[in-house]
Amino acid sequence: MIPSVVRALAILWLLTDVAGPALAGDAPRRAITHEDVWLSLRPGALAASPDGRWIVASVAEPAYDEEQKRSDLWIVPADGSAKPRRLTSGKGSEGDPAWSPDSARIAFSAKREDDDIAQVYVLDLGGGEAQRVTDWPGGAKSPRFSPDGRSILFTGMSYPGALTEEDNRKASADRKARKYNVRAYDSFPIRHWDRWLDELRPTLAVQPLDGASPARDLLADTALRRERGYGGRLGNEGDALDATWTPDGRGVVFAATTNRDLGARAEVQLSLWLVSVEGGAARRLTSDEGDYSAPEFTRDGSTLLAKVQPNSKRWVYVADRLVRWSWPSLEGRAVITEGFAESVGHTSRRPTTAACSSSPSRRGTIACSRCRSRAASRWSSGRSPRAPTRASRSAAVPRRRHSRRSGRVP
């Protein structure tokens, strides 16, 4: 499966002209310009279908004008047997693709002509137009099909005190109707790079696909969301909650923080939490040993995986590691990439098996490693998969670690 994914990514890169017209055989040789680099199409993370036959990626089309930026979904056979083809062609941006369990539908987020803000759409690969399935006032993104394919989990932005979709709709209407645009801040942070933050906070909601039921806010009126420092992971695309369904479809595991308000003088760390789809209090699953993200279950449902950036009193920058627990007991925590020289980047489940694949981050390269479920005995004993060999790391640049005390590179 790994070679197929790499081939599919290479084909997606080349055949959709992602690398730019400079790769065309009949193009005249010339110096690379800023436009060549900035305006090159850029494929995002890959989403492999559960049956292992297809790979979907969001391909971004950058622009100097913010209003002209867009992204569409492309699909390519996992074995590289055919050229990629464009699945969507909207005026706005479409991303966050996720497959249904039967590999027949794709959910994604998009802001289309009639949308004030991005919502979740579902496209049936058997034919027809994509249908909008959410109407969350604060916008909906990061969709995930439930194990039975009947509902979609998504991240939405919620107003303070709002418990339902209708509460958020009323708060959104009140905000649009007010005659002033002044914000009062009483906690940290107030800004993320070049973007001012507002009072909205991320929440997790489940949207049944019966066409009639409203979305249910899983974190409404929970002690977690009332925490002053509550939030997800801040990024250029806003506040996000990495989340995944539990194998039985009765709960959701997600990463969130409760100390963002202390970010000016302390490390902001995200922990893993579990909440029932029927509501109730969110239960914390991890302690303060590191910053967690990207929870995922192996396909057989026996193991919970996540990335963690371990705490260190010595180093400022620490490589992300891949960890696992037995599920649902949460016993036998083990770092399964302990011997890796690189930081773990994107992780995904391998279709048709219970294994996972991870891409360690390197400067200018991507390497894939495998963590097989048949190595359960190795995991239970706490031993790690073999680290990459010297030959496989020959193109990598040694990781630079900075001393927290002196700031020097040892």
KEMIBA-815203 format. One record per residue (C-alpha): residue in one letter; x, y, z negated; residue number from 0. Coordinates in Angstrom, 1 decimal, padded with zeros to 4 digits, always signed. Each point is the difference from the previous one (the first is absolute). Layout:
N
res: A x: X y: Y z: Z n: NUM
...
***
This chain:
410
res: M x: +000.0 y: +000.0 z: +000.0 n: 0
res: I x: +002.8 y: +002.4 z: -000.8 n: 1
res: P x: +001.6 y: -000.1 z: +003.5 n: 2
res: S x: -003.4 y: +000.5 z: +001.5 n: 3
res: V x: -000.7 y: +003.1 z: -002.1 n: 4
res: V x: +003.4 y: +001.4 z: +001.0 n: 5
res: R x: -000.7 y: -000.7 z: +003.7 n: 6
res: A x: -003.4 y: +001.6 z: -000.3 n: 7
res: L x: +001.4 y: +003.1 z: -001.6 n: 8
res: A x: +002.7 y: +000.3 z: +002.7 n: 9
res: I x: -002.6 y: -000.4 z: +002.7 n: 10
res: L x: -002.3 y: +002.6 z: -001.6 n: 11
res: W x: +003.0 y: +002.3 z: -000.2 n: 12
res: L x: +001.0 y: -000.3 z: +003.6 n: 13
res: L x: -003.1 y: -000.7 z: +002.0 n: 14
res: T x: -002.0 y: +002.9 z: -001.5 n: 15
res: D x: +002.9 y: +002.3 z: +000.8 n: 16
res: V x: +000.5 y: +000.5 z: -003.8 n: 17
res: A x: +003.7 y: +000.6 z: +000.6 n: 18
res: G x: -000.8 y: +002.7 z: +002.5 n: 19
res: P x: +000.5 y: +000.5 z: +003.7 n: 20
res: A x: +003.8 y: +000.0 z: -000.4 n: 21
res: L x: -000.1 y: -003.8 z: +000.1 n: 22
res: A x: -001.7 y: -000.1 z: +003.4 n: 23
res: G x: +002.4 y: -001.4 z: +002.6 n: 24
res: D x: -000.6 y: +002.7 z: +002.6 n: 25
res: A x: +000.3 y: +002.9 z: -002.5 n: 26
res: P x: +003.0 y: +002.3 z: +000.5 n: 27
res: R x: +002.7 y: -000.1 z: -002.6 n: 28
res: R x: +000.0 y: +003.1 z: -002.2 n: 29
res: A x: +000.6 y: +001.2 z: -003.6 n: 30
res: I x: -002.6 y: -000.9 z: -002.6 n: 31
res: T x: -002.0 y: +003.0 z: -001.0 n: 32
res: H x: -002.0 y: +000.8 z: -003.1 n: 33
res: E x: -003.2 y: -000.6 z: +001.9 n: 34
res: D x: +001.2 y: -003.5 z: +000.9 n: 35
res: V x: +000.4 y: -000.9 z: -003.7 n: 36
res: W x: -002.9 y: +001.9 z: -001.5 n: 37
res: L x: -002.6 y: -000.9 z: +002.6 n: 38
res: S x: +000.9 y: -003.7 z: +000.3 n: 39
res: L x: -002.9 y: -002.3 z: -000.8 n: 40
res: R x: +000.5 y: -001.8 z: -003.4 n: 41
res: P x: -001.5 y: -003.4 z: -000.9 n: 42
res: G x: -001.1 y: -000.4 z: -003.6 n: 43
res: A x: -000.1 y: -003.1 z: -002.2 n: 44
res: L x: -001.2 y: -003.2 z: +001.6 n: 45
res: A x: -003.2 y: -001.8 z: -000.9 n: 46
res: A x: +000.1 y: -003.7 z: +000.9 n: 47
res: S x: -003.3 y: -001.8 z: +000.5 n: 48
res: P x: -000.8 y: -002.9 z: -002.5 n: 49
res: D x: +000.1 y: -002.5 z: +002.8 n: 50
res: G x: +003.5 y: +001.1 z: +001.0 n: 51
res: R x: -000.9 y: +000.8 z: +003.6 n: 52
res: W x: -000.1 y: +003.8 z: +000.1 n: 53
res: I x: +001.8 y: +003.0 z: -001.4 n: 54
res: V x: -001.5 y: +003.5 z: -000.2 n: 55
res: A x: +001.9 y: +003.2 z: -000.7 n: 56
res: S x: -000.9 y: +003.7 z: -000.1 n: 57
res: V x: +002.1 y: +001.9 z: +002.5 n: 58
res: A x: +000.4 y: +003.7 z: -000.8 n: 59
res: E x: +000.3 y: +002.7 z: +002.7 n: 60
res: P x: +001.8 y: +003.0 z: -001.7 n: 61
res: A x: -000.5 y: +003.6 z: +001.1 n: 62
res: Y x: +001.4 y: +003.4 z: -001.0 n: 63
res: D x: -003.6 y: +001.2 z: -000.4 n: 64
res: E x: -001.6 y: -001.7 z: -003.1 n: 65
res: E x: -003.4 y: +000.0 z: +001.8 n: 66
res: Q x: +001.4 y: -002.1 z: +002.9 n: 67
res: K x: +001.4 y: -002.8 z: -002.0 n: 68
res: R x: -001.7 y: -003.4 z: +000.4 n: 69
res: S x: +000.5 y: -003.7 z: -000.4 n: 70
res: D x: -001.7 y: -003.0 z: +001.6 n: 71
res: L x: -000.1 y: -003.7 z: -000.7 n: 72
res: W x: +001.8 y: -002.4 z: +002.2 n: 73
res: I x: -000.2 y: -003.8 z: +000.1 n: 74
res: V x: +002.5 y: -002.6 z: +001.2 n: 75
res: P x: +000.2 y: -003.8 z: +000.0 n: 76
res: A x: +002.3 y: -001.1 z: -002.9 n: 77
res: D x: +001.9 y: -002.3 z: +002.4 n: 78
res: G x: +000.8 y: +002.9 z: +002.4 n: 79
res: S x: -001.7 y: -001.8 z: +002.9 n: 80
res: A x: -001.8 y: +003.2 z: +001.2 n: 81
res: K x: +000.4 y: +003.7 z: +000.0 n: 82
res: P x: -001.5 y: +002.1 z: -002.8 n: 83
res: R x: -003.3 y: +001.7 z: +000.8 n: 84
res: R x: -001.7 y: +003.0 z: -001.6 n: 85
res: L x: -002.9 y: -000.9 z: -002.2 n: 86
res: T x: -001.2 y: +003.6 z: -000.8 n: 87
res: S x: +000.3 y: +003.3 z: +001.7 n: 88
res: G x: -001.5 y: +002.7 z: -002.2 n: 89
res: K x: +000.9 y: +003.7 z: -000.2 n: 90
res: G x: +001.0 y: -000.4 z: -003.7 n: 91
res: S x: +002.3 y: -002.3 z: -001.8 n: 92
res: E x: -000.8 y: -003.6 z: -000.7 n: 93
res: G x: +002.0 y: -002.1 z: -002.4 n: 94
res: D x: +000.0 y: -002.5 z: -003.0 n: 95
res: P x: -001.0 y: -003.0 z: +002.2 n: 96
res: A x: -001.2 y: -003.1 z: -002.0 n: 97
res: W x: -001.3 y: -003.3 z: +001.3 n: 98
res: S x: -003.1 y: -001.9 z: -001.0 n: 99
res: P x: +000.6 y: -003.5 z: -001.4 n: 100
res: D x: -001.3 y: -001.6 z: +003.2 n: 101
res: S x: +002.3 y: +002.2 z: +002.2 n: 102
res: A x: -003.1 y: +001.2 z: +001.9 n: 103
res: R x: -000.1 y: +003.6 z: -001.2 n: 104
res: I x: +002.3 y: +002.9 z: -000.9 n: 105
res: A x: -000.7 y: +002.7 z: -002.5 n: 106
res: F x: +001.8 y: +003.3 z: +000.2 n: 107
res: S x: -000.2 y: +003.6 z: -001.2 n: 108
res: A x: -000.7 y: +002.8 z: +002.5 n: 109
res: K x: -001.4 y: +003.5 z: +000.2 n: 110
res: R x: -002.2 y: +000.1 z: +003.1 n: 111
res: E x: -002.1 y: +002.7 z: +001.6 n: 112
res: D x: -002.9 y: -000.1 z: -002.5 n: 113
res: D x: +002.2 y: -000.4 z: -003.1 n: 114
res: D x: +000.9 y: +002.8 z: -002.3 n: 115
res: I x: +002.7 y: -002.3 z: -001.5 n: 116
res: A x: +001.5 y: -003.4 z: +000.8 n: 117
res: Q x: -002.3 y: -003.0 z: -000.6 n: 118
res: V x: +000.3 y: -003.8 z: +000.5 n: 119
res: Y x: -001.1 y: -001.6 z: +003.3 n: 120
res: V x: -000.3 y: -003.6 z: +001.0 n: 121
res: L x: +000.8 y: -001.3 z: +003.5 n: 122
res: D x: -001.3 y: -003.3 z: +001.2 n: 123
res: L x: +002.5 y: -001.5 z: +002.3 n: 124
res: G x: -002.8 y: -001.9 z: +001.8 n: 125
res: G x: -001.0 y: +003.3 z: +001.6 n: 126
res: G x: -001.8 y: +003.3 z: -000.7 n: 127
res: E x: +000.9 y: +003.3 z: -001.7 n: 128
res: A x: +001.5 y: +000.4 z: -003.4 n: 129
res: Q x: -002.7 y: +000.6 z: -002.6 n: 130
res: R x: +000.4 y: +002.4 z: -003.0 n: 131
res: V x: -000.7 y: -001.9 z: -003.2 n: 132
res: T x: +000.7 y: +002.6 z: -002.7 n: 133
res: D x: -001.2 y: +003.5 z: -000.7 n: 134
res: W x: +002.1 y: +000.9 z: -003.1 n: 135
res: P x: -000.1 y: +003.8 z: -000.5 n: 136
res: G x: +003.7 y: +000.1 z: -001.0 n: 137
res: G x: +001.1 y: -002.2 z: +002.9 n: 138
res: A x: +000.8 y: -003.7 z: +000.2 n: 139
res: K x: +003.3 y: -001.7 z: +000.9 n: 140
res: S x: +002.0 y: -003.2 z: -000.5 n: 141
res: P x: -002.8 y: -002.5 z: +000.7 n: 142
res: R x: +000.2 y: -003.6 z: -001.1 n: 143
res: F x: -002.5 y: -002.7 z: +001.0 n: 144
res: S x: -001.3 y: -002.1 z: -002.9 n: 145
res: P x: +001.0 y: -003.8 z: +000.1 n: 146
res: D x: -003.6 y: -000.8 z: +001.3 n: 147
res: G x: +000.1 y: +002.8 z: +002.5 n: 148
res: R x: -003.3 y: +001.6 z: -001.3 n: 149
res: S x: +001.4 y: +003.1 z: -001.6 n: 150
res: I x: +002.9 y: +002.5 z: +000.4 n: 151
res: L x: +002.2 y: +001.4 z: -002.7 n: 152
res: F x: +001.2 y: +003.5 z: +000.6 n: 153
res: T x: +001.7 y: +002.9 z: -001.7 n: 154
res: G x: -002.0 y: +003.2 z: -000.3 n: 155
res: M x: +000.5 y: +003.3 z: -001.6 n: 156
res: S x: -002.4 y: +000.8 z: -002.9 n: 157
res: Y x: -000.9 y: +003.2 z: -001.7 n: 158
res: P x: +000.3 y: +000.4 z: -003.8 n: 159
res: G x: -003.0 y: -001.5 z: -001.8 n: 160
res: A x: -001.5 y: -001.6 z: +003.1 n: 161
res: L x: -001.1 y: -003.5 z: -000.6 n: 162
res: T x: -001.8 y: -000.9 z: +003.3 n: 163
res: E x: +000.2 y: +000.8 z: +003.7 n: 164
res: E x: -002.9 y: +002.4 z: -000.4 n: 165
res: D x: +001.8 y: +001.8 z: -002.9 n: 166
res: N x: +003.0 y: +000.5 z: +002.3 n: 167
res: R x: -002.3 y: +001.2 z: +002.8 n: 168
res: K x: -001.5 y: +002.7 z: -002.3 n: 169
res: A x: +003.4 y: +001.1 z: -001.3 n: 170
res: S x: +001.3 y: +000.3 z: +003.6 n: 171
res: A x: -003.0 y: +002.1 z: +001.1 n: 172
res: D x: +000.4 y: +002.3 z: -003.0 n: 173
res: R x: +003.7 y: +000.4 z: +000.8 n: 174
res: K x: -000.8 y: +000.9 z: +003.6 n: 175
res: A x: -002.7 y: +002.5 z: -001.1 n: 176
res: R x: +002.1 y: +002.0 z: -002.4 n: 177
res: K x: +001.1 y: +003.4 z: +001.0 n: 178
res: Y x: +003.5 y: -000.1 z: -001.3 n: 179
res: N x: +003.1 y: -002.1 z: +000.6 n: 180
res: V x: +001.9 y: +000.4 z: -003.2 n: 181
res: R x: +001.5 y: -003.0 z: -001.9 n: 182
res: A x: +000.8 y: +000.0 z: -003.7 n: 183
res: Y x: +002.6 y: -002.6 z: -001.1 n: 184
res: D x: +000.3 y: -001.2 z: -003.6 n: 185
res: S x: +002.4 y: -002.9 z: +000.6 n: 186
res: F x: +002.9 y: -001.2 z: +002.0 n: 187
res: P x: +000.6 y: -000.4 z: +003.0 n: 188
res: I x: -001.7 y: +002.7 z: +002.0 n: 189
res: R x: +001.8 y: -000.7 z: +003.3 n: 190
res: H x: +001.5 y: -002.8 z: +002.0 n: 191
res: W x: +002.7 y: +001.4 z: +002.4 n: 192
res: D x: -001.9 y: +002.4 z: +002.3 n: 193
res: R x: -003.5 y: -001.1 z: -001.1 n: 194
res: W x: -002.0 y: +001.5 z: -002.9 n: 195
res: L x: -001.8 y: -002.6 z: -002.1 n: 196
res: D x: -003.6 y: +000.3 z: -001.1 n: 197
res: E x: -002.3 y: -001.6 z: -002.6 n: 198
res: L x: -000.8 y: -003.1 z: +002.0 n: 199
res: R x: +001.4 y: -003.3 z: -001.1 n: 200
res: P x: +000.1 y: -003.4 z: +001.8 n: 201
res: T x: -002.4 y: -002.7 z: -000.8 n: 202
res: L x: -000.8 y: -003.5 z: +001.2 n: 203
res: A x: -003.4 y: -000.7 z: +001.6 n: 204
res: V x: -001.7 y: -003.0 z: +001.5 n: 205
res: Q x: -002.2 y: +000.4 z: +003.1 n: 206
res: P x: -002.4 y: -002.9 z: +000.8 n: 207
res: L x: -000.3 y: -000.6 z: +003.7 n: 208
res: D x: -003.7 y: -000.7 z: -000.1 n: 209
res: G x: -000.8 y: +003.4 z: +001.5 n: 210
res: A x: -002.1 y: +001.2 z: -002.9 n: 211
res: S x: +001.8 y: -000.1 z: -003.3 n: 212
res: P x: +002.0 y: +003.0 z: -001.2 n: 213
res: A x: +003.7 y: -000.3 z: -001.0 n: 214
res: R x: +000.7 y: -000.8 z: -003.6 n: 215
res: D x: +002.7 y: +001.9 z: -001.9 n: 216
res: L x: +002.0 y: -002.6 z: -002.0 n: 217
res: L x: +001.8 y: +002.5 z: -002.2 n: 218
res: A x: -002.9 y: +002.3 z: -000.8 n: 219
res: D x: -000.2 y: +000.9 z: -003.6 n: 220
res: T x: +003.0 y: -002.1 z: -000.9 n: 221
res: A x: +002.5 y: +001.0 z: -002.7 n: 222
res: L x: +002.7 y: -000.3 z: +002.6 n: 223
res: R x: -001.4 y: +002.6 z: +002.3 n: 224
res: R x: -000.6 y: +002.4 z: -002.9 n: 225
res: E x: +003.7 y: -000.1 z: -000.9 n: 226
res: R x: +001.6 y: +003.5 z: +000.5 n: 227
res: G x: +002.9 y: -001.5 z: +001.9 n: 228
res: Y x: -002.0 y: -002.4 z: +002.1 n: 229
res: G x: +000.8 y: -000.3 z: +003.7 n: 230
res: G x: +001.3 y: -002.2 z: +002.8 n: 231
res: R x: +003.2 y: +000.4 z: +002.1 n: 232
res: L x: +000.4 y: +003.5 z: +001.4 n: 233
res: G x: +001.1 y: +000.2 z: +003.6 n: 234
res: N x: -000.2 y: +002.1 z: +003.1 n: 235
res: E x: -003.4 y: -001.5 z: +000.7 n: 236
res: G x: -001.4 y: +000.8 z: -003.5 n: 237
res: D x: -000.6 y: -002.1 z: -003.1 n: 238
res: A x: -000.2 y: -003.7 z: +000.6 n: 239
res: L x: -000.8 y: -003.1 z: -002.0 n: 240
res: D x: +001.7 y: -003.2 z: +001.2 n: 241
res: A x: -002.7 y: -002.6 z: -000.5 n: 242
res: T x: -000.9 y: -003.6 z: +000.9 n: 243
res: W x: -002.9 y: -002.4 z: -000.7 n: 244
res: T x: +000.5 y: -002.8 z: -002.4 n: 245
res: P x: -000.2 y: -003.4 z: +001.8 n: 246
res: D x: -003.5 y: -000.7 z: -001.4 n: 247
res: G x: -001.3 y: +003.4 z: +001.2 n: 248
res: R x: -001.2 y: +000.8 z: -003.6 n: 249
res: G x: +002.7 y: +002.6 z: -000.8 n: 250
res: V x: +002.5 y: +002.5 z: +001.4 n: 251
res: V x: +003.7 y: +000.3 z: -000.9 n: 252
res: F x: +001.4 y: +003.5 z: +000.5 n: 253
res: A x: +002.9 y: +002.3 z: -000.9 n: 254
res: A x: -000.7 y: +003.3 z: -001.9 n: 255
res: T x: +001.8 y: +002.3 z: -002.5 n: 256
res: T x: -001.2 y: +001.6 z: -003.2 n: 257
res: N x: +003.0 y: +002.4 z: -000.5 n: 258
res: R x: +000.1 y: +002.2 z: +003.1 n: 259
res: D x: -000.6 y: +003.1 z: -002.2 n: 260
res: L x: +003.4 y: -000.7 z: -001.6 n: 261
res: G x: +001.8 y: -000.1 z: +003.4 n: 262
res: A x: +002.0 y: +003.2 z: -000.7 n: 263
res: R x: +001.9 y: -001.7 z: -002.8 n: 264
res: A x: -000.5 y: -003.7 z: +000.4 n: 265
res: E x: +000.0 y: -002.7 z: +002.6 n: 266
res: V x: -003.5 y: -000.6 z: +001.5 n: 267
res: Q x: -000.6 y: -003.7 z: +000.2 n: 268
res: L x: -002.9 y: -002.0 z: +001.4 n: 269
res: S x: -001.2 y: -003.2 z: -001.7 n: 270
res: L x: -002.1 y: -002.8 z: +001.3 n: 271
res: W x: -003.6 y: -000.1 z: -001.1 n: 272
res: L x: -003.0 y: -002.3 z: +000.4 n: 273
res: V x: -003.6 y: +001.1 z: +000.3 n: 274
res: S x: -003.2 y: -002.1 z: +000.5 n: 275
res: V x: -002.1 y: +000.7 z: +003.1 n: 276
res: E x: -003.0 y: -000.1 z: -002.4 n: 277
res: G x: +001.4 y: +003.0 z: -001.9 n: 278
res: G x: +001.5 y: +000.3 z: -003.5 n: 279
res: A x: +003.3 y: +001.1 z: -001.4 n: 280
res: A x: +003.2 y: -000.3 z: +002.0 n: 281
res: R x: +002.6 y: -002.3 z: -001.6 n: 282
res: R x: +003.7 y: +000.7 z: +000.2 n: 283
res: L x: +002.0 y: -002.9 z: +001.2 n: 284
res: T x: +003.6 y: +001.3 z: -000.2 n: 285
res: S x: +002.1 y: +001.8 z: -002.6 n: 286
res: D x: +002.5 y: +002.8 z: +000.4 n: 287
res: E x: +002.8 y: -002.0 z: +001.5 n: 288
res: G x: -000.2 y: +001.7 z: +003.4 n: 289
res: D x: -002.0 y: +001.8 z: +002.7 n: 290
res: Y x: -002.4 y: -002.4 z: +001.8 n: 291
res: S x: -001.6 y: +000.2 z: +003.5 n: 292
res: A x: -001.4 y: -002.2 z: +002.8 n: 293
res: P x: -001.8 y: -002.8 z: -001.9 n: 294
res: E x: -000.8 y: -003.0 z: +002.2 n: 295
res: F x: -001.0 y: -003.6 z: -000.5 n: 296
res: T x: +001.4 y: -003.0 z: +001.8 n: 297
res: R x: -002.5 y: -001.6 z: +002.3 n: 298
res: D x: -000.7 y: -002.9 z: -002.3 n: 299
res: G x: -000.8 y: +002.4 z: -002.8 n: 300
res: S x: +002.4 y: -001.5 z: -002.5 n: 301
res: T x: +002.5 y: +002.8 z: -000.1 n: 302
res: L x: -000.2 y: +003.8 z: -000.5 n: 303
res: L x: +002.8 y: +001.9 z: +001.8 n: 304
res: A x: +001.0 y: +003.7 z: -000.4 n: 305
res: K x: +002.9 y: +002.4 z: +000.5 n: 306
res: V x: +001.7 y: +001.5 z: -003.0 n: 307
res: Q x: +002.7 y: +002.6 z: -000.5 n: 308
res: P x: +001.5 y: -001.1 z: -003.3 n: 309
res: N x: +000.8 y: +002.6 z: -002.7 n: 310
res: S x: +003.6 y: +000.8 z: -000.4 n: 311
res: K x: +001.8 y: +002.2 z: -002.5 n: 312
res: R x: +003.1 y: +000.1 z: +002.1 n: 313
res: W x: -001.2 y: +000.5 z: +003.6 n: 314
res: V x: -002.2 y: +002.7 z: +001.5 n: 315
res: Y x: -000.8 y: -002.0 z: +003.1 n: 316
res: V x: -000.9 y: -003.7 z: -000.4 n: 317
res: A x: -000.9 y: -002.4 z: +002.8 n: 318
res: D x: -003.5 y: -001.3 z: +000.2 n: 319
res: R x: -000.3 y: -003.7 z: -000.9 n: 320
res: L x: -002.7 y: -002.6 z: +000.8 n: 321
res: V x: -001.5 y: -001.7 z: -003.1 n: 322
res: R x: -002.6 y: -002.7 z: -000.5 n: 323
res: W x: -002.3 y: -001.4 z: -002.7 n: 324
res: S x: -002.1 y: -003.1 z: -000.1 n: 325
res: W x: -003.7 y: +000.9 z: +000.4 n: 326
res: P x: -002.2 y: +000.3 z: -001.9 n: 327
res: S x: +002.2 y: -000.8 z: -003.0 n: 328
res: L x: +002.6 y: +002.7 z: +000.8 n: 329
res: E x: +002.7 y: -002.3 z: -001.4 n: 330
res: G x: +003.4 y: -000.6 z: +001.4 n: 331
res: R x: +000.9 y: +003.5 z: +001.2 n: 332
res: A x: +003.0 y: -000.2 z: +002.2 n: 333
res: V x: +001.9 y: +002.4 z: +002.3 n: 334
res: I x: +000.3 y: -002.0 z: +003.2 n: 335
res: T x: +002.3 y: +002.4 z: +001.8 n: 336
res: E x: +002.4 y: +000.4 z: -002.9 n: 337
res: G x: +003.0 y: -000.8 z: +002.2 n: 338
res: F x: -000.9 y: +002.2 z: +002.9 n: 339
res: A x: +002.4 y: +002.9 z: +000.8 n: 340
res: E x: -002.8 y: +002.1 z: +001.5 n: 341
res: S x: -003.1 y: +001.6 z: -001.2 n: 342
res: V x: -003.2 y: -001.9 z: +000.9 n: 343
res: G x: -002.1 y: +002.0 z: +002.5 n: 344
res: H x: -003.3 y: -001.2 z: +001.6 n: 345
res: T x: -001.4 y: -003.3 z: -001.2 n: 346
res: S x: -002.7 y: -002.1 z: +001.6 n: 347
res: R x: -001.5 y: -003.4 z: -000.3 n: 348
res: R x: +000.9 y: -002.6 z: +002.6 n: 349
res: P x: -003.1 y: -001.2 z: +001.8 n: 350
res: T x: -000.9 y: -003.7 z: -000.1 n: 351
res: T x: +002.2 y: -000.6 z: -003.1 n: 352
res: A x: +000.2 y: +001.1 z: -003.6 n: 353
res: A x: +003.3 y: +001.7 z: +000.5 n: 354
res: C x: +000.9 y: +003.7 z: +000.2 n: 355
res: S x: +002.5 y: +001.9 z: +002.1 n: 356
res: S x: +001.9 y: +003.1 z: -001.0 n: 357
res: S x: +002.1 y: +002.5 z: +001.9 n: 358
res: P x: +003.0 y: +001.3 z: -002.0 n: 359
res: S x: +000.6 y: +003.6 z: +000.8 n: 360
res: R x: +003.3 y: +000.7 z: +001.7 n: 361
res: R x: +001.4 y: +003.1 z: +001.8 n: 362
res: G x: -001.3 y: -000.4 z: +003.5 n: 363
res: T x: -000.7 y: -003.7 z: -000.2 n: 364
res: I x: -002.9 y: -002.3 z: -001.2 n: 365
res: A x: +000.7 y: -003.5 z: -001.3 n: 366
res: C x: -002.7 y: -002.6 z: -000.8 n: 367
res: S x: +000.3 y: -002.4 z: -002.9 n: 368
res: R x: -002.4 y: -002.8 z: -001.0 n: 369
res: C x: -001.3 y: -000.9 z: -003.4 n: 370
res: R x: -001.6 y: -003.4 z: +000.5 n: 371
res: S x: -002.8 y: -001.3 z: -002.3 n: 372
res: R x: +001.5 y: -003.5 z: +000.3 n: 373
res: A x: +002.9 y: +001.4 z: -002.1 n: 374
res: A x: -002.4 y: +000.1 z: -003.0 n: 375
res: S x: +002.5 y: -002.0 z: -002.0 n: 376
res: R x: +002.7 y: +002.6 z: +000.7 n: 377
res: W x: -002.3 y: +002.8 z: -001.0 n: 378
res: S x: -001.2 y: -001.7 z: -003.1 n: 379
res: S x: +003.6 y: -000.5 z: -001.1 n: 380
res: G x: +000.7 y: +003.7 z: +000.6 n: 381
res: R x: +002.6 y: -000.6 z: +002.7 n: 382
res: S x: +000.0 y: +002.4 z: +003.0 n: 383
res: P x: +000.1 y: -000.8 z: +003.7 n: 384
res: R x: +003.5 y: +000.2 z: +001.5 n: 385
res: A x: +001.3 y: +003.5 z: +000.6 n: 386
res: P x: +000.9 y: +001.0 z: +003.6 n: 387
res: T x: +003.4 y: -001.2 z: +001.1 n: 388
res: R x: +003.0 y: +002.2 z: +000.6 n: 389
res: A x: -000.6 y: -000.4 z: +003.8 n: 390
res: S x: -003.6 y: +001.1 z: -000.3 n: 391
res: R x: +001.0 y: +003.1 z: -001.9 n: 392
res: S x: +002.8 y: +001.0 z: +002.4 n: 393
res: A x: -002.1 y: +002.9 z: +001.5 n: 394
res: A x: -001.2 y: +001.3 z: -003.3 n: 395
res: V x: +001.4 y: +002.9 z: -001.8 n: 396
res: P x: +000.8 y: -000.7 z: -003.7 n: 397
res: R x: -002.6 y: +001.3 z: -002.3 n: 398
res: R x: +001.0 y: +003.2 z: -001.8 n: 399
res: R x: -000.8 y: +000.2 z: -003.6 n: 400
res: H x: +000.2 y: +003.2 z: -002.0 n: 401
res: S x: +000.9 y: +000.1 z: -003.6 n: 402
res: R x: -002.8 y: +001.7 z: -002.0 n: 403
res: R x: +002.6 y: +001.6 z: -002.3 n: 404
res: S x: +002.5 y: +001.4 z: +002.5 n: 405
res: G x: -001.8 y: -000.1 z: +003.3 n: 406
res: R x: +003.1 y: -001.5 z: +001.6 n: 407
res: V x: +000.1 y: -003.0 z: +002.3 n: 408
res: P x: +001.9 y: -002.7 z: -001.8 n: 409
***
